[in-house]
Amino acid sequence: MSVSCGIPHESVLGPVLFVMFIVDVIKLVEDCGLTLHACVDDLQVCSHSTQAQSSQLMSSIVECIKLAQVWVASNRFS
């Protein structure tokens, strides 16, 4: 079957293109001061704070989400 877009399942290019994609996301999350765990096709963003710093952490998370939304739109993933 011909594929008009995307990457065929089990393609040799799949892992290479995924790594190229994920590097930008990892940098974006780290620039927000958060930690990212990546496994196969799953991303988990996490961090920790004291109760006194919780509002700052929430601000960082919100900012990271906004930046991720911009990145998604600019890379035509939305």
Secondary structure, DSSP 8 states (H G I E B T S, - for coil): ---SSS--TT-SHHHHHHHHHHHHHHHHHHHTT-EEEEETTEEEEE----GGGHHHHHHHHHHHHHHHHHHHHHTT--
